Amino acid sequence: LQKESLGRRRYKASSVLLQGFQSRSPPVSAEPLPDTVCYAWSMLMIMNGQPFVGMCGLICFVALLRIGEALALRWDDVILPVHRKAGNFVCLILKQPKCREAGTEKVFLNNPLVVVLLVRFHAAYGSDPQGKVFPFSYSSFNSWLAKGLAQLSIPHGTYRSHSFRGG
């Protein structure tokens, strides 16, 4: 690949684009997380005193959310069955979805285990309606993901945070 130049200027964007087209292997997506591993990891995090991390992974898995979308959730965005506005499910309202076509996006969760866990999670930690559901950072999620998978004897690098969305 020759660098494109016009006089003294080099066009970095076009050379990076050409390098991308000339790559011989397509990008590799994250390996999807099996449901048994997700449930085991989530329960392990909850038992290890990290209920926010465990619930975040579980919600991302069953709702097919990105980690960033889950971290942006506030308690006002979660409609529980105890609020009498929902049936036997939980509704998550994503106010800033990745696709900007719609203003909001609603995700309905009807997994009975997840519904019960979210109701109890709300009872324990959801006192502030404007508060974040998961008050931690993306990097701390990745750190706890690696620690939990190591405790489950899963080799490092097998699954990433994007693996939760593949479920």
Secondary structure, DSSP 8 states (H G I E B T S, - for coil): ----EETTEE-HHHHHHHHHHH-SS---------HHHHHHHHHHHHHTT-HHHHHHHHHHHHHT--HHHHHT-BGGGEE-GGGTSSSSSEEEEESS-SSTTSS-EEEEE--HHHHHHHHHHHHHH---TTSBSS-S-HHHHHHHHHHHHHHTT--TTS--GGGGGG-
